[in-house]
Every structure is written in structure tokens, then in C-alpha cells.
Amino acid sequence: MILATFSKGIYIGVFTMNENRWMSILIAGVLFVSLINPISVNAQSILPTFSSTITYQNIGSEVAHITLLVYPDGESTPITISRPDLAKGASATVSVGSLGNGSGFRGSAVVKSDVPLAILTTQVPTNSTLKIRPMTAGFSSGSPDVWFLYVNRNTTVLSVQNLLKVPSNFKLTFYGSASPITITKTNIPAGGSLYFPVASATELPSTFSGVVHVESTTVAIPLAGKIAGTQLNVNADGSLGHSTEAVTQMSTKLFMPVAMCNTTGAISSNYYVFNPDPTQSTAVTVSYNSGKSETKTLPPLSRALFNACSPTNTTQGYSGSAKITSTPGSVMAFGYIKGNILAGSFTGQAFGSHRLALPFANYSTSFYSNGQRHRTVISVMNLGSSLAAGTVKVLYYDKTGKLSGTHTLGALASGAKVDSTAALAKAGAEFGYYSDGSSGGSAIVQGPAGANMMAVAFIKTTIATGKFSGELYNAIVE
């Protein structure tokens, strides 16, 4: 996983407004002046219509003065939009449709701020009957290569960003059940994106399901590039969909704060674990905090699926966390939860931070069961040494930056996980919702200096009795 850090100069990837195209949100620590000019591919056969929203959280120590620069597709001159000042701790959401751009708008944006922000993007279906709302955290830095661990021929769209100020070439290598297949995309402009519905790749078999490795080099001189990326998976009718960031973290030990076996709504978790070593096999064990475990050997450049219900005598309704260990090689991991009409995804991490930001943390007490409002559960996991009771707190802020409640956590042993909600913090019965119809509630996980934590937010919505929609996102790491 490419971990986003808090940044003053924030680069946002490509947005859509009533378009049958989906693009990623990316954050960089520098401002890119080049226009984001994605490759346009007809994806109407596999994607419903989405409109993007941006949620940004002031995690600095002063008021943020924010300007949004919107670059229409194919133009180098941005539309400059001054956003209202954002108080310390406050959060706000803006939709592309509110920026004065009509239906069909495509483009990119840069958020300029004089204090650090954390960013989250949401793809909102324009068809009101669809309940999916895929969420993706932003980026502050890139790497020469990234991995996508859950790619399907007919349901996946990839978006990969060139974060350099010079054009770059991308090499995409697809690993599935057959021999690897390589596809090259050349001359991606400085700051530009490759928008790639996998269904457009005629080189792939129609049943392809596997992993994609994207490598970047500069065009003029073959030097290592710098990229970041996101993926969207959505079925043909749009009833199931989720998105997540590309993966870069690999380790012999990875942590997964969310594990489920047929919980309420028949929700179960799956982990897709990938061995990136080209020559060496590795033995992978997934150990659940229930005491159950499962081990599989992964050959070179292969992926295995671990389901939380698979270990013998697993209790139905189990909900907890897991640790993935590998011997002798390092692995990567992608988490995917699915219920009868729910899907969500997150990535495993080997390291995190003592401070984590969650730009969306709304929680409803009275309007959740009827489907009008959401509930957010934040799963905080300790990846490092044991932490004493009272040293980790989850701070909940309303949209104005007012501290609404604090959830002080108990002792966290190494590898332990605890769930936090605005209700546990006594932040209000309808945290993040307001009488004027607006919304906005965020959270900060704060631990002692040197702590190593990660968190995953699970936003859940009631669709009908026993049926839910939801989305997950990894907390943004300082």
C-alpha cells in the first residue's frame, strides 16, 4: 500500500461528473502544473455512472486557506475556485457537480493549502437505486512500481498516475493462471494518468483474474519513474463495488484489522495474498485472533485466497482481526469483505504511525436502521510494541473542528485490535449529521510517539432487514 501522509500541497487525480468513467484521487507533496490528461476508453459496458466527491480534513494546527484548481480534460489552464477557510480539526466535502461544471465533466484538480490536509474521495452513483459508494484514500508520494492484487477482466478499472514532471512509459504485467502477459503504454504526460478498464485489454483471456504489476520509467532517459494508483471493481449492474489504493508494502508480517465469518448480513472476509518473488516459494499462515489459522504454500508470482470461515471449527458470526506471516519470503495482501449485497476492500500493512487521520467517521443512532444515515466503525490495530491503557485515543471532530468526543482505548498488546465509534466516544447521537441537512464528521487516532498503528474505517448502511451496503478505507498515515 502507498501510504498517504499529510501534505500542504495536495494533488488530486481525475474526477468525473455523470460520466461512465472512474478515476483515482491522488495526493502529492508537491503541486503538479501539468494537466491530467487520461487516456479515454469506452467502459460503458462494465461501469455504472459515478460522480466524484472530495472530503478533506484539516489535520494541521492552524486555519487552512484552501484553493481548488480544476483542470478540465484537455486544457492546461485551471479553473480557480476559492474554498471556504477550514478551521483546525474541521472537515468539508465538495462534489464535482457543485464546482460549476455540468454533466459529463472530466478533469483533474490540485488542492492548495497552507496547512496539512488529509483527503478522501468517494465515487457516488448517479443512479439513486445503487447503494455502493467506493472510497479511496489519497497519496502524498509515489514509487517506481505498484501492484494491484485483485484484478478481474470484466469488472476492474485501473488508474495509474505519473507523478514526475517529465513524460513516462508504463509497463503492465498481468499474472494469472497462464503465462504473464505484458502491455506497454507509452508517453504518459507529466502529471498525467493512465485510465485503463481491464476489459479493453484484448490480449487477456476473457476469464482473467489475478494480479497486475505496473512499472514506470521516464521517456527521454530510461530512469525509474514515480507513480501511484487506485483500482475500482464493480459488477455489471453496479450492485457490488469497491475501490482501493495500489499496494507497495510487502513484508514477512502483515496485519489485517478486519476479519469476519458470516457476521450479521452474512458478511465474510477474504484475504488475497500474493508472493511477488519470481523464483522462490513461500509458506503463508493467516492467524486469526480467535486462535484459528490456515497455511498455504505460494509458488513464485502466485496468489492465494484465505477466507475467515475456512479454518476448521470457526465459529459462525466471528468478528476480529488477523495477522499474516510468511516464511521465508515477503508477501502483499488485499482484504475484501462481502455480504449478500455488500462489498468493501482495504490493504494489509506492515507499518503505520502513531497518528492516523480518518476524514469520514459519521455515526447515526436513530436513522441507521431505516437506511437514512451511516455508521462508521474504526478498527485500530497495534502493529508494534504493547501500548499501555490510556495512551491511545480516538478524537472525534464535528465539521467545524470542535472536539465532540474522545474514546480512550485500553491496553493494546502487540497485534491487538480494538473498535472505536463516535458512540463510544459520546460524540453525540447523530455524529456528523446536522439539522440543516449537511454532514461532516472526522476522527484522529492519536498514540504515543514511536507507536506503530494502522486503522481501517468500515462505513455501513442498512438497505433492508439483514442487508447492508458498505465501504472500507485505510486510515491516512502521518
C-alpha positions as CSV (number, residue, x, y, z in Angstrom):
1,M,0.0,0.0,0.0
2,I,1.2,3.5,-0.8
3,L,0.6,5.3,2.5
4,A,-0.7,8.9,2.3
5,T,0.9,11.4,4.5
6,F,-0.4,14.8,5.5
7,S,0.6,17.4,2.9
8,K,0.2,21.1,2.3
9,G,0.3,20.9,-1.5
10,I,-2.2,18.4,-2.5
11,Y,-2.7,16.9,-5.9
12,I,-6.0,15.3,-6.8
13,G,-6.3,12.9,-9.7
14,V,-9.1,12.8,-12.2
15,F,-12.7,13.4,-11.4
16,T,-15.9,12.6,-13.2
17,M,-19.4,14.2,-13.2
18,N,-22.1,11.9,-14.6
19,E,-19.5,10.0,-16.6
20,N,-19.2,6.3,-17.3
21,R,-15.6,6.7,-16.3
22,W,-14.0,6.4,-12.9
23,M,-10.7,8.0,-11.9
24,S,-8.5,7.9,-8.9
25,I,-7.8,10.5,-6.3
26,L,-4.1,11.1,-5.7
27,I,-2.3,13.4,-3.3
28,A,1.3,14.5,-3.8
29,G,3.6,16.6,-1.6
30,V,4.3,19.0,-4.5
31,L,1.9,20.8,-6.9
32,F,1.9,19.5,-10.4
33,V,1.4,22.1,-13.1
34,S,0.7,19.6,-15.9
35,L,-2.8,18.9,-16.9
36,I,-4.1,15.4,-16.1
37,N,-5.0,14.0,-19.4
38,P,-6.3,10.5,-19.0
39,I,-6.5,8.0,-21.9
40,S,-10.2,7.9,-22.8
41,V,-11.6,4.3,-23.1
42,N,-15.2,3.4,-23.5
43,A,-16.1,1.5,-20.4
44,Q,-19.9,1.8,-20.6
45,S,-20.3,-2.0,-20.8
46,I,-18.9,-2.5,-17.3
47,L,-19.4,0.6,-15.3
48,P,-22.4,2.4,-13.9
49,T,-22.4,6.2,-13.8
50,F,-20.4,7.9,-11.0
51,S,-19.9,11.4,-9.7
52,S,-16.8,12.2,-7.6
53,T,-16.8,14.0,-4.2
54,I,-13.7,15.1,-2.3
55,T,-13.7,15.1,1.5
56,Y,-10.8,17.0,3.1
57,Q,-9.8,17.2,6.8
58,N,-7.6,19.9,8.4
59,I,-5.1,18.0,10.5
60,G,-2.8,20.9,11.0
61,S,-2.5,23.3,13.9
62,E,-3.9,26.4,12.2
63,V,-6.8,27.5,10.0
64,A,-6.4,26.2,6.4
65,H,-6.8,28.6,3.5
66,I,-7.7,26.4,0.5
67,T,-7.8,26.9,-3.2
68,L,-9.0,24.2,-5.6
69,L,-7.5,24.3,-9.1
70,V,-9.7,22.3,-11.5
71,Y,-8.1,21.2,-14.8
72,P,-10.8,20.3,-17.5
73,D,-9.7,17.4,-19.6
74,G,-7.5,18.6,-22.5
75,E,-6.8,22.0,-21.1
76,S,-3.7,23.4,-19.3
77,T,-5.4,26.4,-17.7
78,P,-7.2,25.6,-14.5
79,I,-10.4,26.9,-13.2
80,T,-9.5,28.5,-9.8
81,I,-12.1,28.1,-7.1
82,S,-11.6,29.5,-3.6
83,R,-12.9,27.3,-0.9
84,P,-14.0,28.5,2.5
85,D,-11.4,28.6,5.2
86,L,-11.2,25.4,7.2
87,A,-10.7,25.5,10.9
88,K,-8.2,23.3,12.8
89,G,-9.8,19.8,13.1
90,A,-12.6,20.7,10.7
91,S,-13.6,18.7,7.6
92,A,-15.6,19.5,4.4
93,T,-16.9,17.8,1.3
94,V,-17.2,19.2,-2.2
95,S,-18.8,17.5,-5.2
96,V,-17.6,17.9,-8.7
97,G,-21.2,18.9,-9.7
98,S,-21.1,21.9,-7.3
99,L,-18.0,23.3,-9.0
100,G,-19.9,24.9,-11.8
101,N,-19.2,22.1,-14.2
102,G,-22.1,20.4,-16.0
103,S,-22.9,16.8,-16.6
104,G,-20.1,15.0,-18.4
105,F,-17.2,16.9,-16.9
106,R,-13.9,15.2,-16.7
107,G,-10.7,16.6,-15.3
108,S,-8.3,16.8,-12.5
109,A,-7.6,19.1,-9.6
110,V,-5.0,20.4,-7.2
111,V,-5.9,21.4,-3.7
112,K,-3.7,24.2,-2.4
113,S,-3.5,24.7,1.4
114,D,-1.1,26.4,3.7
115,V,-1.6,23.7,6.4
116,P,-1.6,19.9,6.1
117,L,-4.8,18.2,4.9
118,A,-5.9,14.6,4.6
119,I,-8.0,13.7,1.6
120,L,-10.6,11.0,0.8
121,T,-12.6,10.6,-2.4
122,T,-15.9,8.9,-2.9
123,Q,-17.4,7.7,-6.1
124,V,-21.2,8.3,-5.8
125,P,-23.5,6.5,-8.3
126,T,-25.8,8.9,-10.1
127,N,-28.4,6.2,-10.2
128,S,-30.2,6.6,-6.9
129,T,-31.1,2.9,-6.7
130,L,-27.4,1.9,-6.4
131,K,-26.1,2.0,-2.9
132,I,-22.4,1.4,-3.4
133,R,-20.1,4.3,-2.6
134,P,-16.5,3.2,-3.2
135,M,-13.9,5.2,-1.2
136,T,-10.2,5.7,-1.7
137,A,-7.6,7.5,0.5
138,G,-5.2,9.8,-1.2
139,F,-1.4,9.8,-1.7
140,S,1.5,12.1,-0.9
141,S,4.2,10.1,-2.7
142,G,4.8,7.5,-5.3
143,S,7.2,4.7,-6.2
144,P,8.8,3.3,-9.4
145,D,6.3,0.4,-9.3
146,V,2.9,-0.6,-7.8
147,W,0.8,-3.7,-7.6
148,F,-2.9,-4.3,-7.9
149,L,-3.8,-7.6,-6.2
150,Y,-7.5,-8.2,-7.2
151,V,-8.0,-7.6,-10.9
152,N,-10.7,-9.2,-12.9
153,R,-11.0,-8.9,-16.7
154,N,-14.6,-7.7,-16.8
155,T,-15.1,-5.7,-13.6
156,T,-11.8,-3.8,-12.9
157,V,-10.7,-0.3,-13.9
158,L,-7.1,0.8,-13.1
159,S,-5.9,4.4,-12.8
160,V,-2.2,5.0,-12.6
161,Q,-0.7,8.5,-12.2
162,N,2.7,9.8,-13.4
163,L,3.9,11.9,-10.5
164,L,7.0,13.2,-12.3
165,K,7.4,16.4,-14.3
166,V,8.5,14.5,-17.3
167,P,6.7,12.0,-19.5
168,S,6.9,8.3,-18.6
169,N,6.3,4.9,-20.0
170,F,4.3,2.3,-18.1
171,K,4.7,-1.5,-18.3
172,L,1.7,-3.5,-17.0
173,T,2.4,-7.2,-16.4
174,F,-0.6,-9.4,-15.7
175,Y,-0.1,-12.5,-13.6
176,G,-2.9,-15.1,-13.6
177,S,-3.2,-18.8,-14.2
178,A,-1.4,-18.7,-17.6
179,S,1.9,-17.2,-18.5
180,P,2.4,-13.5,-17.7
181,I,1.1,-11.0,-20.3
182,T,2.7,-7.6,-20.7
183,I,1.1,-4.5,-22.0
184,T,3.0,-1.3,-22.6
185,K,1.6,2.3,-22.5
186,T,4.0,5.0,-23.7
187,N,4.4,8.7,-23.2
188,I,2.1,9.3,-20.3
189,P,2.4,13.0,-19.8
190,A,4.0,14.7,-16.8
191,G,1.3,14.6,-14.1
192,G,-0.9,12.6,-16.4
193,S,-3.0,9.5,-15.7
194,L,-3.4,6.1,-17.5
195,Y,-7.1,5.2,-17.2
196,F,-7.3,1.5,-18.0
197,P,-10.5,-0.5,-18.0
198,V,-9.1,-4.1,-18.0
199,A,-11.9,-5.2,-20.3
200,S,-10.2,-3.1,-23.1
201,A,-7.2,-5.4,-23.0
202,T,-7.8,-7.7,-25.9
203,E,-4.5,-9.5,-25.0
204,L,-6.1,-11.0,-21.9
205,P,-8.3,-14.1,-21.8
206,S,-12.0,-13.3,-21.0
207,T,-11.8,-15.1,-17.7
208,F,-8.6,-13.4,-16.4
209,S,-8.4,-12.9,-12.7
210,G,-5.1,-12.1,-11.0
211,V,-2.5,-9.5,-10.2
212,V,-1.1,-6.6,-12.2
213,H,2.3,-5.1,-11.7
214,V,2.9,-1.6,-13.1
215,E,6.4,-0.3,-13.6
216,S,7.3,3.2,-14.7
217,T,10.4,4.6,-16.5
218,T,10.9,8.1,-17.9
219,V,10.7,8.5,-21.7
220,A,13.8,10.6,-22.7
221,I,16.2,8.9,-20.4
222,P,15.3,5.4,-19.0
223,L,15.3,6.3,-15.3
224,A,12.9,5.0,-12.7
225,G,9.6,6.8,-12.7
226,K,7.3,7.7,-9.8
227,I,3.7,6.5,-9.9
228,A,0.7,5.9,-7.7
229,G,-2.6,4.3,-8.5
230,T,-6.1,3.1,-7.5
231,Q,-8.4,0.4,-8.7
232,L,-12.2,0.1,-8.9
233,N,-14.0,-3.2,-9.0
234,V,-17.7,-3.1,-9.9
235,N,-20.0,-5.6,-11.4
236,A,-22.1,-5.0,-14.5
237,D,-25.3,-3.8,-12.8
238,G,-23.4,-1.8,-10.2
239,S,-24.9,-3.6,-7.2
240,L,-21.5,-4.5,-5.8
241,G,-18.5,-2.3,-6.0
242,H,-15.3,-1.3,-4.1
243,S,-12.1,0.6,-4.6
244,T,-8.7,0.7,-3.0
245,E,-5.2,2.0,-3.4
246,A,-2.4,0.2,-5.3
247,V,-0.1,-1.8,-3.0
248,T,3.6,-1.3,-2.4
249,Q,4.1,-2.6,1.1
250,M,5.5,-6.1,1.3
251,S,6.7,-8.0,4.4
252,T,7.0,-11.3,6.1
253,K,4.4,-10.0,8.6
254,L,1.3,-8.1,7.6
255,F,-1.7,-7.0,9.7
256,M,-5.4,-7.1,8.9
257,P,-7.7,-5.2,11.4
258,V,-10.9,-6.6,9.8
259,A,-11.8,-10.3,9.8
260,M,-15.3,-11.8,9.7
261,C,-17.1,-15.1,9.2
262,N,-20.8,-14.8,8.4
263,T,-21.5,-11.9,10.7
264,T,-24.8,-10.0,10.6
265,G,-25.7,-9.7,6.9
266,A,-23.7,-12.8,6.0
267,I,-20.5,-10.7,5.8
268,S,-17.2,-12.6,5.5
269,S,-13.7,-11.5,4.8
270,N,-11.3,-12.8,2.2
271,Y,-7.6,-12.0,2.0
272,Y,-5.8,-12.2,-1.3
273,V,-2.1,-12.8,-0.5
274,F,0.5,-12.5,-3.3
275,N,4.1,-13.8,-3.4
276,P,6.0,-11.3,-5.6
277,D,9.2,-13.3,-5.7
278,P,10.0,-14.5,-9.2
279,T,11.9,-17.6,-8.1
280,Q,11.1,-18.6,-4.5
281,S,8.1,-20.2,-3.0
282,T,6.9,-19.1,0.5
283,A,4.7,-20.6,3.2
284,V,1.9,-18.2,4.3
285,T,-0.1,-18.5,7.5
286,V,-3.1,-16.4,8.4
287,S,-3.6,-16.4,12.1
288,Y,-7.0,-15.1,13.4
289,N,-7.4,-13.7,16.9
290,S,-9.9,-16.5,17.5
291,G,-7.0,-18.9,17.7
292,K,-7.8,-20.4,14.3
293,S,-5.3,-20.4,11.4
294,E,-4.7,-21.6,7.9
295,T,-1.5,-22.2,6.0
296,K,-0.8,-22.4,2.2
297,T,2.3,-22.5,0.1
298,L,2.5,-19.9,-2.6
299,P,4.7,-20.6,-5.6
300,P,6.7,-17.7,-7.2
301,L,4.4,-14.9,-8.6
302,S,1.2,-16.6,-7.4
303,R,-1.8,-15.5,-5.3
304,A,-3.8,-17.5,-2.8
305,L,-7.2,-16.8,-1.2
306,F,-7.8,-17.1,2.6
307,N,-11.4,-16.9,3.8
308,A,-12.1,-16.3,7.5
309,C,-14.6,-19.2,7.6
310,S,-12.1,-21.8,6.2
311,P,-10.2,-22.8,9.3
312,T,-11.8,-25.9,10.9
313,N,-14.3,-25.2,13.7
314,T,-14.5,-21.5,13.0
315,T,-17.5,-20.0,14.9
316,Q,-20.2,-18.6,12.6
317,G,-20.6,-14.9,13.4
318,Y,-16.9,-14.5,14.3
319,S,-15.6,-10.9,14.0
320,G,-12.0,-10.0,14.8
321,S,-8.6,-9.4,13.2
322,A,-5.7,-11.4,11.7
323,K,-2.0,-11.5,11.2
324,I,-0.4,-12.8,8.0
325,T,3.1,-14.3,8.3
326,S,5.3,-15.7,5.5
327,T,8.4,-17.8,5.5
328,P,10.9,-17.2,4.0
329,G,9.7,-14.5,1.6
330,S,7.8,-11.3,1.8
331,V,4.2,-11.0,0.6
332,M,1.5,-8.5,-0.1
333,A,-2.1,-8.6,1.0
334,F,-5.5,-7.3,-0.1
335,G,-8.6,-7.5,2.1
336,Y,-12.1,-7.9,0.7
337,I,-15.3,-8.3,2.6
338,K,-18.5,-9.4,1.0
339,G,-22.1,-9.9,2.2
340,N,-25.3,-10.6,0.3
341,I,-25.3,-7.1,-1.3
342,L,-22.2,-5.6,0.3
343,A,-18.6,-5.4,-0.8
344,G,-15.6,-3.4,0.6
345,S,-11.8,-3.5,0.4
346,F,-8.7,-2.5,2.3
347,T,-5.0,-3.4,2.2
348,G,-2.7,-5.1,4.7
349,Q,0.1,-3.1,6.3
350,A,3.4,-3.9,7.8
351,F,3.9,-0.4,9.3
352,G,1.8,2.6,10.2
353,S,2.2,5.6,12.5
354,H,1.4,7.0,15.9
355,R,-1.1,9.3,14.3
356,L,-3.8,8.4,11.8
357,A,-6.5,10.5,10.1
358,L,-10.0,9.5,9.1
359,P,-11.8,12.2,7.1
360,F,-15.1,10.5,7.3
361,A,-16.4,9.0,10.6
362,N,-20.1,9.8,10.7
363,Y,-22.3,7.7,13.1
364,S,-26.1,7.6,13.4
365,T,-28.0,6.2,16.3
366,S,-31.7,6.9,15.2
367,F,-31.5,6.9,11.4
368,Y,-29.3,3.9,10.8
369,S,-31.8,1.0,10.9
370,N,-34.1,2.8,8.3
371,G,-31.2,3.3,5.9
372,Q,-31.2,7.1,6.0
373,R,-27.7,7.5,7.6
374,H,-24.4,5.7,8.0
375,R,-22.4,4.2,10.9
376,T,-18.6,4.2,10.9
377,V,-16.6,1.6,12.9
378,I,-12.9,2.4,13.1
379,S,-10.8,-0.7,13.7
380,V,-7.4,0.3,15.3
381,M,-4.7,-2.3,15.3
382,N,-1.3,-2.1,17.1
383,L,1.5,-3.3,14.8
384,G,4.3,-2.5,17.3
385,S,5.2,-3.0,20.9
386,S,2.5,-3.2,23.6
387,L,0.8,0.1,24.4
388,A,-0.5,0.9,27.9
389,A,-4.1,1.7,28.7
390,G,-4.9,5.3,28.1
391,T,-2.1,6.1,25.7
392,V,-4.1,5.7,22.6
393,K,-7.1,8.0,22.0
394,V,-9.6,8.4,19.1
395,L,-10.6,12.0,18.8
396,Y,-13.9,12.8,17.0
397,Y,-14.4,16.3,15.5
398,D,-17.5,17.8,14.0
399,K,-17.4,19.6,10.7
400,T,-16.4,22.9,12.4
401,G,-13.4,21.4,14.1
402,K,-15.0,21.2,17.5
403,L,-13.9,18.2,19.5
404,S,-17.1,16.3,20.0
405,G,-15.9,13.3,22.0
406,T,-12.9,11.2,22.9
407,H,-12.6,7.4,23.0
408,T,-9.7,6.4,25.3
409,L,-8.6,2.9,24.5
410,G,-7.5,0.3,26.9
411,A,-4.2,-1.6,26.8
412,L,-3.2,-2.7,23.3
413,A,-0.9,-5.7,23.2
414,S,1.2,-6.2,20.1
415,G,-1.1,-7.4,17.3
416,A,-4.2,-6.5,19.2
417,K,-7.2,-4.7,17.6
418,V,-10.0,-2.6,19.1
419,D,-13.0,-1.0,17.5
420,S,-14.0,2.6,18.1
421,T,-17.1,4.6,17.2
422,A,-18.4,8.1,17.8
423,A,-21.0,6.5,20.1
424,L,-18.2,5.0,22.3
425,A,-16.7,8.5,22.4
426,K,-20.0,10.0,23.4
427,A,-19.7,12.4,20.5
428,G,-23.5,12.7,20.0
429,A,-26.3,10.5,18.9
430,E,-26.1,11.8,15.3
431,F,-22.4,12.5,15.0
432,G,-21.6,14.1,11.6
433,Y,-25.2,15.0,10.8
434,Y,-26.8,18.4,11.3
435,S,-30.3,19.9,11.4
436,D,-29.7,21.9,8.2
437,G,-29.2,18.7,6.2
438,S,-25.4,18.9,6.0
439,S,-23.0,16.3,7.2
440,G,-19.3,16.0,8.2
441,G,-17.5,14.2,11.0
442,S,-13.9,13.1,11.2
443,A,-11.5,11.4,13.5
444,I,-7.9,11.3,14.5
445,V,-6.2,8.3,16.1
446,Q,-3.5,9.6,18.4
447,G,-0.9,7.4,20.1
448,P,2.4,8.0,21.9
449,A,5.4,9.0,19.8
450,G,7.0,5.9,18.3
451,A,3.8,3.9,18.3
452,N,3.1,1.8,15.2
453,M,-0.6,1.6,14.4
454,M,-3.0,1.2,11.5
455,A,-6.7,1.6,11.2
456,V,-9.5,0.7,8.8
457,A,-12.8,2.5,8.7
458,F,-15.9,0.5,7.8
459,I,-18.9,2.7,6.8
460,K,-22.1,0.6,6.9
461,T,-25.6,1.5,5.6
462,T,-28.8,-0.5,6.1
463,I,-30.6,-1.5,2.9
464,A,-33.2,-3.8,4.3
465,T,-33.6,-6.0,7.3
466,G,-30.4,-8.1,7.5
467,K,-29.0,-6.5,4.3
468,F,-26.3,-3.8,4.2
469,S,-24.2,-1.7,1.9
470,G,-20.8,-0.6,2.9
471,E,-17.3,0.6,2.1
472,L,-13.9,0.5,3.8
473,Y,-10.8,2.6,3.6
474,N,-7.4,2.6,5.3
475,A,-6.7,5.5,7.6
476,I,-4.3,8.1,6.3
477,V,-0.9,7.8,7.9
478,E,1.2,10.7,9.2
